[in-house]
Amino acid sequence: MHFDRGSARDADDLPRLLNVNEVAEILGVNVRHVRRLVFESRIPYLKWGRLVRFDPRGIERWLRVSCEPHRKRTVSG
């Protein structure tokens, strides 16, 4: 993907990045849990210095891949 400097159209193509609080709200978990997912590299994130941000498209893909259908376990014996 190539972005020309000063192009308003290119800036409009970029997603609005989410912060930790917003992702926690979307996932229905607390902020501490999201920070743990980041620390364990279990969730896609972007980091600039101390700032942690999330691409909403990346979170959507991560959720789609991470969610597996629940299967009933059979007890053998």
WOTAQUI-V123783 format. One record per helix or strand of 2 or more residues. SS is the DSSP state (H for helix, E for strand). FROM is the first residue (numbers start at 1). LEN is the number of residues. Records with the same first field share a line. If there is no record, write none. Layout:
SS: FROM-LEN + FROM-LEN
This chain:
H: 8-6 + 20-8 + 31-9 + 56-11
E: 46-3 + 51-4
